C-alpha cells in the first residue's frame, strides 16, 4: 500500500527552460512563494491526515535557500520520508549533495531527458545541463544514495528511451520513469515541436521498460493508457493518486483526464485513469481501442 504523500511546490523559478514544461514561464511570474515557517506548518498540520511522505518540487526546489532547513525539519522533527524532484544541476556539486544527505533527504529524483548533451540540452534549453545532471547522478552513486530518474517523452527523445534507460542504469539509478507530458503551459505553446502521438511512442517505450527486468531495476511509465501498453501493464503507474495532496499546485496546469464511452467496455477500465484531457482534442481518440 502506497504511503500518503504531500507534494509541495516550493517555488516557481528554475535554472532550466524546458520546452515541455507544463507551466508557462509568463504565468509563473505571479506565483506566490510561501515562507519557511508557512511550509513547516503545512507539513506539521498534514500529519493528522496520515501523511508519511513529503515531496519537494518546483520550479526547481534546489534554488530555494531554505531547502536544507525544510528537509531537516520534515525528516528529523516530523519523521517524514523526504523526497526531492530536481533537474540535478546543483547536485553536480558534491558538497551540496552531502548537505542534503545530512539534512535527512531519503530519495532523489533527477530529471534526464536525453542520452547525450545535444538532446538533453536542447529540451532543457540550457547548455551544460546534461553534464550537470550526469555529475549529479555520479555524486549520488558515490555517496550511496538512492535515486530515480524522470524522463518526459517528446518527439525528439522517444526513439532514444532505451538509450536513456541504459545510461541511467549504468550510472546507478534504482528506478527510471517515463512520463507522457501534460499538454499545458510551455508544452502547449511548443506542442508542434515536442508532442508525439502515443501510438508512435509505444514500441520504443516497451523496449525501454523491459530493460529494467534485465538489470533487475524498477521501470515505470505514466500517462499512457493500458490499452496501448497491455503487454507492459505492470509498469504503468497513475499520474494522479487519491492519497496525494498537492500544495501550491498551479491552477494553470490542466490535470483533468479523459475517458471515452468505449472505455467502459475495456477490461482495464477500473484501473485505468485515461489520458490528459487536452490530448484527444489534438490527436483524436482512434488509437484507444478497448481491451476485451
C-alpha positions, -999 to 999 in steps of 0.1 A, spaced: 0 0 0 14 34 -10 22 58 17 1 90 18 21 118 1 22 155 4 36 173 -27 48 208 -21 58 232 -49 84 253 -32 90 279 -59 83 290 -94 119 298 -105 140 273 -125 175 273 -140 162 253 -170 136 265 -195 123 231 -207 103 232 -239 78 207 -224 72 224 -190 36 221 -180 36 257 -169 41 288 -190 70 309 -179 49 340 -181 23 327 -157 49 316 -131 60 352 -125 28 356 -105 35 326 -83 32 335 -46 61 317 -28 54 308 9 80 314 36 98 288 57 75 289 87 45 286 65 58 254 48 68 239 81 33 245 94 18 229 63 39 197 68 31 195 105 -6 201 101 -9 174 74 3 147 98 -32 144 111 -43 132 77 -18 103 77 8 119 55 40 99 57 60 113 27 67 148 16 79 155 -19 96 188 -26 93 201 -61 91 233 -81 100 251 -102 135 240 -91 135 234 -54 173 234 -50 172 271 -58 154 278 -26 178 289 2 159 272 30 157 238 13 181 221 37 162 235 67 129 222 53 142 188 46 158 185 81 125 196 97 104 172 78 128 142 83 142 147 118 114 166 136 83 152 119 96 117 110 85 121 73 101 103 44 115 131 23 118 132 -15 133 158 -39 124 163 -75 152 182 -93 168 188 -126 201 179 -108 221 208 -119 231 220 -84 237 184 -73 267 185 -96 284 200 -66 292 171 -43 292 193 -11 256 202 -18 247 166 -22 264 158 11 244 187 28 211 172 15 221 137 29 230 151 63 197 170 64 179 137 60 168 135 24 157 100 17 151 99 -21 164 119 -50 145 122 -83 167 135 -112 153 147 -145 170 132 -175 156 139 -209 183 127 -233 212 103 -235 236 129 -248 242 167 -243 227 177 -277 194 161 -269 190 168 -232 203 204 -235 180 211 -265 150 201 -245 161 219 -213 170 250 -233 202 252 -212 237 243 -224 256 222 -199 225 209 -181 232 174 -193 267 172 -179 255 186 -146 227 160 -144 252 132 -151 276 146 -125 247 147 -100 240 110 -105 277 102 -102 278 121 -69 248 103 -56 262 69 -65 295 77 -48 275 88 -17 255 55 -20 222 74 -22 190 61 -37 179 80 -68 154 76 -95 152 94 -129 123 110 -146 121 114 -184 94 134 -202 86 118 -235 89 141 -265 91 140 -303 129 144 -300 136 116 -275 110 89 -278 132 69 -302 160 70 -276 142 59 -245 162 27 -243 194 47 -247 183 69 -218 174 38 -197 208 21 -203 226 53 -194 209 60 -161 210 23 -151 248 23 -157 250 54 -135 233 36 -106 196 46 -108 174 23 -87 144 32 -109 136 51 -141 103 65 -151 89 78 -184 62 104 -184 40 115 -212 37 153 -209 7 173 -198 -4 194 -228 -3 226 -209 19 257 -204 51 256 -224 42 221 -237 11 235 -253 29 265 -267 55 242 -282 31 214 -290 40 212 -327 77 209 -317 76 185 -287 44 164 -288 42 130 -305 13 105 -308 12 79 -281 9 51 -307 43 61 -321 59 60 -286 46 26 -276 72 2 -293 101 23 -280 86 26 -245 80 -12 -244 117 -20 -252 129 6 -227 107 -6 -199 118 -42 -204 154 -32 -198 145 -28 -162 139 -66 -160 173 -73 -174 190 -50 -149 167 -61 -120 156 -25 -115 121 -9 -114 108 8 -146 75 27 -149 56 48 -173 29 74 -166 0 90 -186 -2 63 -214 -32 41 -210 -33 3 -206 -49 -3 -240 -17 8 -257 7 -10 -234 -13 -40 -223 17 -63 -225 36 -40 -201 6 -33 -178 27 -40 -146 49 -10 -155 20 15 -158 16 40 -129 -11 65 -122 -4 102 -128 -28 113 -100 -33 92 -68 -62 97 -44 -37 97 -15 -16 125 -29 -22 160 -16 -8 190 -36 1 223 -20 6 254 -42 -2 234 -73 -8 260 -101 -43 261 -114 -29 268 -149 -20 232 -155 -50 212 -167 -49 180 -147 -83 167 -158 -84 133 -175 -104 119 -205 -120 85 -208 -144 78 -237 -177 59 -236 -159 29 -253 -135 27 -223 -163 12 -202 -160 -20 -223 -123 -23 -216 -111 -49 -192 -87 -23 -177 -114 3 -172 -115 3 -134 -77 6 -130 -70 29 -160 -72 67 -154 -74 76 -191 -53 103 -208 -49 141 -202 -80 159 -213 -62 180 -240 -47 151 -258 -78 139 -277 -85 174 -288 -52 175 -306 -48 139 -318 -82 123 -317 -91 90 -300 -88 64 -327 -57 48 -311 -75 39 -279 -91 6 -285 -108 -13 -256 -91 -45 -244 -118 -72 -242 
